[in-house]
Amino acid sequence: MNFDFSDDQNQLRDAVQRWADKAYTFERRRAIVAAGGFSREAYGELAELGLCGLVVPDTHEGMGMGPIEAMVVMEQLGAALVLEPLTQCLISAAVLSQFAPQAVQAQWLPRIASGQALVVLAQQERSNRYRLDICKANAAVANENHALTATKNIVPAGDQADAYLVPAMLDGQLALFLVERSAAGVSTRGYGTQDGSRAADVRFDHAPATLLTRDGLAALELAVDVGIAAACAEGVGVMDKTLLLTADYLNTRKQFGVAIGSFQALRHRVADMKMQLELARSMSYYASLKLSAPPAERRAALARAKVQLGQSMRFVGQQAVQLHGGIGVTDEYIGSHYFKKLTQLELSFGDTLHHLGEVSARMTDTAAVFA
């Protein structure tokens, strides 16, 4: 098999990297964090690059690309610690393209592709932990539409988004709805998160909702799997930068008159970091390649990938802090922000322990050991 990237994919990576190096500096990121953790201006710049429409079909004014291009982009955005939630564009485009009625696709997909509309997944509830089949939100038929009542927590850019993808129970079955933030009965409470980005608790009180599909669990599983693949790619980008930063520090910091990078014990720890990074990179590729697989195969593959990425992100982040010493946790130093991002990504879309359970639950009786 050929795992080399195509010329178009390499050009896409280079374009995103050039934008990040020039336009999304650490100083600008700090200013965005201070202003609340989300910049509509920066989000618009992502849209101008075509990234918001990356996986939107070309029939709806998108670029019509696939999971590998999305992975390439998310690696570079992770390396630059970009706060704006492009992952949510990937999720909403995938779910709407596969599950929404044609009229809804025609209304929303072009707006997502152009950056005019930010549609985010509002799935998390306090009682469901990472379980997708547990949902207290309820929807009922109201006139010719539906009315939805729910409280969703830690919704990415929830007080800045234009609409939400909301799972809720309808006639005893999990369904998926689209609710606009401007709709009656929608209220938000925004706050900053650990990595400096923005989230919100969103309350729906008999809010008007558009039914996307009654097969809500299948749609929600796809949404989460796309999110996992994006988080894996983003984590690889962050770890790449973390390793480079750590190696540079070890070659600069001196003790007993020599660079501490010459100490064999520390070199071994950097080698272990590199090994974990490459393990994570290969599993990120695996995750993106499996997004097009049948649902059962896809779910198992994404759980495996998230386990490895979780282990790698924790190891690389912790080793980087220890090798830096005190400076590794200061807010003025970018290394601490890499560590925060890795910590948050490890918890996103299910933490390592949760996905270890998912992997275990999907094993066959022989666990693939015997024929």
Phi, psi and omega per residue, in radians:
M1 nan 2.593 -3.138
N2 -1.767 1.985 -3.128
F3 -1.771 0.178 3.096
D4 -1.271 2.523 3.079
F5 -1.352 2.597 3.115
S6 -1.306 2.932 3.108
D7 -1.061 -0.707 3.136
D8 -1.111 -0.700 3.131
Q9 -1.178 -0.694 3.080
N10 -1.144 -0.684 3.099
Q11 -1.151 -0.651 3.089
L12 -1.104 -0.791 3.100
R13 -1.031 -0.792 -3.111
D14 -1.120 -0.672 -3.136
A15 -1.130 -0.759 3.134
V16 -1.180 -0.700 3.125
Q17 -1.106 -0.734 3.124
R18 -1.111 -0.727 3.105
W19 -1.090 -0.798 -3.110
A20 -1.100 -0.767 -3.123
D21 -1.110 -0.635 -3.067
K22 -1.544 -0.762 -2.930
A23 -1.856 -0.333 -3.080
Y24 -2.111 1.140 -3.132
T25 -1.283 2.905 3.101
F26 -1.062 -0.626 3.135
E27 -1.159 -0.723 3.110
R28 -1.155 -0.684 3.119
R29 -1.076 -0.734 3.111
R30 -1.079 -0.659 3.107
A31 -1.154 -0.672 3.116
I32 -1.170 -0.702 3.082
V33 -1.056 -0.786 -3.134
A34 -1.110 -0.508 -3.118
A35 -1.524 -0.018 3.075
G36 2.271 -0.227 3.042
G37 1.729 0.121 3.091
F38 -2.630 2.315 3.122
S39 -2.121 2.015 3.084
R40 -1.117 -0.530 3.106
E41 -1.144 -0.830 3.121
A42 -1.131 -0.660 3.091
Y43 -1.084 -0.684 3.078
G44 -1.105 -0.602 3.100
E45 -1.171 -0.651 3.045
L46 -1.078 -0.699 3.112
A47 -1.144 -0.681 3.126
E48 -1.111 -0.534 3.054
L49 -1.298 -0.161 -3.112
G50 1.560 0.106 -3.011
L51 -1.292 -0.539 3.127
C52 -1.172 -0.469 3.124
G53 -1.817 0.349 -3.025
L54 -0.954 -0.839 -3.096
V55 -1.899 0.140 3.025
V56 -1.270 2.304 -3.123
P57 -0.995 2.569 -3.127
D58 -1.143 -0.339 3.062
T59 -1.189 -0.282 3.099
H60 -2.054 0.565 3.014
E61 1.237 0.382 3.071
G62 -1.724 -3.046 -3.133
M63 -1.563 -0.277 3.062
G64 1.126 0.514 3.120
M65 -1.551 -3.065 -3.012
G66 -2.179 -2.922 -3.061
P67 -1.076 -0.574 -3.107
I68 -1.201 -0.739 3.081
E69 -1.103 -0.684 3.091
A70 -1.087 -0.711 3.112
M71 -1.087 -0.769 3.134
V72 -1.029 -0.762 -3.133
V73 -1.174 -0.798 -3.068
M74 -1.156 -0.544 3.054
E75 -1.045 -0.778 -3.107
Q76 -1.238 -0.639 3.096
L77 -1.192 -0.599 3.060
G78 -1.157 -0.736 3.128
A79 -1.063 -0.555 3.138
A80 -1.608 0.022 -3.122
L81 0.962 0.731 -3.128
V82 -1.174 2.266 -3.062
L83 -1.462 -0.531 -3.046
E84 -1.188 2.312 -2.907
P85 -1.437 1.306 3.088
L86 -1.117 -0.470 3.070
T87 -0.907 -0.657 -3.114
Q88 -1.181 -0.550 3.042
C89 -1.127 -0.738 3.119
L90 -1.094 -0.738 3.138
I91 -1.133 -0.910 -3.069
S92 -1.120 -0.680 3.126
A93 -1.125 -0.746 -3.129
A94 -1.143 -0.795 -3.086
V95 -1.199 -0.809 -3.131
L96 -1.127 -0.694 -3.116
S97 -1.114 -0.602 -3.047
Q98 -1.696 -0.404 -2.995
F99 -2.150 -0.393 -3.028
A100 -1.417 2.622 3.017
P101 -1.051 2.727 -3.084
Q102 -1.016 -0.665 -3.123
A103 -1.103 -0.692 3.120
V104 -1.214 -0.699 3.092
Q105 -1.043 -0.800 -3.121
A106 -1.129 -0.526 -3.131
Q107 -1.355 -0.675 -2.944
W108 -1.865 -0.636 -3.045
L109 -1.067 -0.756 3.087
P110 -1.087 -0.615 3.122
R111 -1.225 -0.625 3.054
I112 -1.147 -0.776 -3.105
A113 -1.091 -0.626 -3.108
S114 -1.464 -0.164 -3.093
G115 1.490 0.038 3.125
Q116 -1.227 -0.488 -3.104
A117 -2.257 2.282 3.025
L118 -1.840 1.976 3.131
V119 -1.927 2.155 -3.039
V120 -2.135 2.737 3.116
L121 -1.433 2.145 3.087
A122 -1.989 1.483 -3.000
Q123 -1.995 -0.598 -2.950
Q124 -1.251 2.288 2.995
E125 -2.157 2.716 -3.072
R126 -1.057 -0.564 -3.021
S127 -1.598 -0.182 -3.023
N128 -1.683 -0.094 -3.114
R129 0.892 -2.054 3.100
Y130 -1.916 0.125 -3.134
R131 -1.288 2.248 -3.137
L132 -1.510 -0.338 -3.083
D133 -1.594 0.017 3.096
I134 -1.844 2.136 -3.059
C135 -2.664 2.197 3.093
K136 -1.668 -0.238 3.131
A137 -1.102 2.520 -3.116
N138 -2.260 2.568 3.063
A139 -2.322 2.603 3.133
A140 -2.489 2.679 3.106
V141 -1.175 2.315 3.116
A142 -2.392 1.888 -3.049
N143 1.024 -2.139 -3.140
E144 -1.723 0.098 -3.101
N145 -2.187 -2.759 3.095
H146 -2.246 2.637 3.052
A147 -2.009 2.288 -3.009
L148 -2.076 2.348 3.100
T149 -2.182 2.165 -3.076
A150 -2.957 2.847 2.903
T151 -2.237 2.101 -3.130
K152 -1.997 2.410 -3.037
N153 -1.942 2.712 3.067
I154 0.885 0.872 3.101
V155 -1.468 2.103 -3.092
P156 -0.997 2.202 -3.128
A157 0.841 0.671 -2.999
G158 -1.088 -0.528 3.124
D159 -1.597 0.053 3.102
Q160 -2.005 -0.295 -3.075
A161 -1.200 2.785 3.115
D162 -1.653 -0.429 3.123
A163 -2.789 2.890 -3.079
Y164 -2.251 2.545 2.886
L165 -1.657 2.030 -2.964
V166 -2.179 2.037 2.995
P167 -1.359 2.437 3.130
A168 -2.731 2.717 3.137
M169 -1.372 2.295 3.106
L170 -2.345 2.011 -3.120
D171 0.954 0.709 3.080
G172 1.384 0.120 -3.114
Q173 -2.277 2.528 3.140
L174 -1.269 2.186 3.099
A175 -2.171 2.942 3.141
L176 -2.145 2.358 -3.065
F177 -2.192 2.794 2.957
L178 -1.989 2.232 -3.137
V179 -2.226 2.279 3.108
E180 -1.436 2.508 -3.132
R181 -1.130 -0.506 -3.126
S182 -1.401 -0.037 -3.095
A183 -1.218 2.677 3.088
A184 -1.092 2.458 3.098
G185 1.538 0.038 3.116
V186 -1.780 2.196 3.077
S187 -2.350 2.622 -3.061
T188 -2.311 2.675 3.004
R189 -2.320 1.820 -3.059
G190 -1.527 2.723 3.103
Y191 -2.826 2.836 3.076
G192 -1.469 2.676 3.109
T193 -1.888 3.098 -3.027
Q194 -1.004 -0.682 -3.063
D195 -1.513 0.068 3.114
G196 1.705 -0.152 3.119
S197 -1.382 -3.083 -3.025
R198 -2.068 2.484 3.056
A199 -2.485 3.073 -3.133
A200 -2.737 2.688 2.887
D201 -1.606 2.296 -3.064
V202 -2.099 2.242 3.134
R203 -1.940 2.302 3.083
F204 -2.003 2.087 -3.124
D205 -2.056 1.608 -3.065
H206 0.914 0.779 -3.105
A207 -1.371 2.444 3.071
P208 -1.056 2.286 -3.060
A209 -2.367 2.504 3.091
T210 -1.731 2.150 3.136
L211 -1.267 2.155 3.077
L212 -1.599 -0.799 3.140
T213 -2.815 2.553 3.025
R214 -1.441 -0.234 3.065
D215 -1.560 1.112 -3.013
G216 -1.155 -0.595 -3.096
L217 -1.164 -0.743 3.116
A218 -1.100 -0.720 3.124
A219 -1.159 -0.696 -3.129
L220 -1.208 -0.666 3.085
E221 -1.095 -0.716 3.087
L222 -1.096 -0.776 -3.135
A223 -1.018 -0.803 -3.106
V224 -1.197 -0.675 3.126
D225 -1.144 -0.695 3.046
V226 -1.089 -0.709 3.100
G227 -1.114 -0.690 3.111
I228 -1.107 -0.804 -3.142
A229 -1.054 -0.718 3.121
A230 -1.148 -0.734 3.126
A231 -1.126 -0.650 3.095
C232 -1.090 -0.826 -3.140
A233 -1.123 -0.731 3.118
E234 -1.079 -0.727 3.126
G235 -1.091 -0.662 3.090
V236 -1.077 -0.749 3.107
G237 -1.085 -0.718 3.124
V238 -1.164 -0.772 -3.129
M239 -1.136 -0.642 3.082
D240 -0.973 -0.857 -3.135
K241 -1.194 -0.652 3.129
T242 -1.082 -0.758 3.134
L243 -1.136 -0.769 3.128
L244 -1.085 -0.738 3.135
L245 -1.105 -0.733 -3.122
T246 -1.169 -0.764 3.126
A247 -1.099 -0.704 3.119
D248 -1.114 -0.712 3.130
Y249 -1.120 -0.751 -3.125
L250 -1.147 -0.527 3.117
N251 -1.449 -0.145 -3.132
T252 -1.847 -0.731 -3.095
R253 -1.231 2.263 -3.095
K254 -1.988 2.534 3.055
Q255 -2.529 2.375 -3.064
F256 0.987 0.527 3.057
G257 1.449 0.049 3.125
V258 -2.304 2.746 3.087
A259 -1.135 2.371 -3.089
I260 -1.196 -0.265 3.057
G261 -1.161 -0.207 3.095
S262 -1.484 -0.148 -3.135
F263 -1.324 2.236 -3.020
Q264 -1.075 -0.700 -3.114
A265 -1.067 -0.700 3.140
L266 -1.267 -0.609 3.100
R267 -1.110 -0.643 3.103
H268 -1.139 -0.659 3.140
R269 -1.200 -0.638 3.069
V270 -1.157 -0.663 3.093
A271 -1.090 -0.691 3.081
D272 -1.124 -0.667 3.077
M273 -1.077 -0.762 3.129
K274 -1.090 -0.698 3.125
M275 -1.100 -0.778 3.124
Q276 -1.123 -0.651 3.099
L277 -1.085 -0.781 -3.099
E278 -1.245 -0.589 3.009
L279 -1.064 -0.763 3.130
A280 -1.141 -0.707 -3.120
R281 -1.082 -0.791 -3.126
S282 -1.120 -0.644 3.128
M283 -1.305 -0.478 3.028
S284 -1.155 -0.758 3.059
Y285 -1.025 -0.790 3.139
Y286 -1.027 -0.772 -3.136
A287 -1.076 -0.813 -3.114
S288 -1.156 -0.681 3.122
L289 -1.153 -0.525 -3.096
K290 -1.504 -0.050 3.131
L291 -1.111 -0.399 -3.135
S292 -1.648 0.053 -3.122
A293 -1.372 2.886 3.040
P294 -0.973 2.649 -3.003
P295 -0.894 -0.813 -3.092
A296 -1.116 -0.771 3.116
E297 -1.145 -0.716 3.138
R298 -1.094 -0.803 -3.115
R299 -1.066 -0.770 3.136
A300 -1.119 -0.737 -3.111
A301 -1.145 -0.746 -3.112
L302 -1.183 -0.587 3.073
A303 -1.138 -0.743 3.111
R304 -1.068 -0.766 -3.133
A305 -1.084 -0.728 -3.099
K306 -1.187 -0.544 3.070
V307 -1.094 -0.879 -3.122
Q308 -1.128 -0.745 3.136
L309 -1.116 -0.681 3.112
G310 -1.084 -0.780 3.121
Q311 -1.125 -0.752 -3.115
S312 -1.174 -0.767 -3.115
M313 -1.107 -0.722 3.103
R314 -1.108 -0.793 -3.096
F315 -1.134 -0.872 -3.099
V316 -1.098 -0.759 -3.137
G317 -1.110 -0.792 -3.113
Q318 -1.195 -0.706 3.113
Q319 -1.120 -0.688 3.138
A320 -1.076 -0.758 3.125
V321 -1.117 -0.765 -3.108
Q322 -1.158 -0.676 -3.119
L323 -1.276 -0.450 3.085
H324 -1.409 -0.501 -3.023
G325 1.399 -2.663 -3.037
G326 -1.007 -0.645 -3.094
I327 -1.103 -0.381 -3.086
G328 -1.167 -0.255 -3.134
V329 -2.055 0.208 3.109
T330 -1.467 2.501 -3.072
D331 -1.159 -0.477 -3.108
E332 -1.276 -0.298 -3.058
Y333 -1.769 2.297 -3.041
I334 -1.111 -0.437 -3.135
G335 -1.016 -0.648 3.127
S336 -1.147 -0.542 3.136
H337 -1.311 -0.576 2.990
Y338 -1.079 -0.769 -3.135
F339 -1.076 -0.772 3.116
K340 -1.084 -0.731 -3.131
K341 -1.122 -0.752 3.117
L342 -1.099 -0.695 3.128
T343 -1.099 -0.740 -3.124
Q344 -1.238 -0.678 3.119
L345 -1.116 -0.601 3.130
E346 -1.078 -0.508 -3.123
L347 -1.611 -0.212 -3.038
S348 -1.324 2.386 3.098
F349 1.023 0.558 3.139
G350 1.812 2.188 -3.103
D351 -1.389 3.126 -3.043
T352 -1.073 -0.747 -3.120
L353 -1.111 -0.722 3.117
H354 -1.055 -0.817 -3.079
H355 -1.295 -0.433 2.994
L356 -1.083 -0.716 3.050
G357 -1.112 -0.668 3.102
E358 -1.114 -0.748 3.099
V359 -1.069 -0.786 -3.131
S360 -1.083 -0.753 -3.102
A361 -1.146 -0.443 -3.101
R362 -1.684 0.080 3.078
M363 -1.260 2.550 3.026
T364 -1.386 3.038 -3.123
D365 -1.030 -0.595 -3.109
T366 -1.608 -0.129 -3.104
A367 0.941 0.506 3.094
A368 1.143 0.299 3.128
V369 -1.482 -0.664 -3.092
F370 -1.956 2.678 3.120
A371 -1.261 nan nan
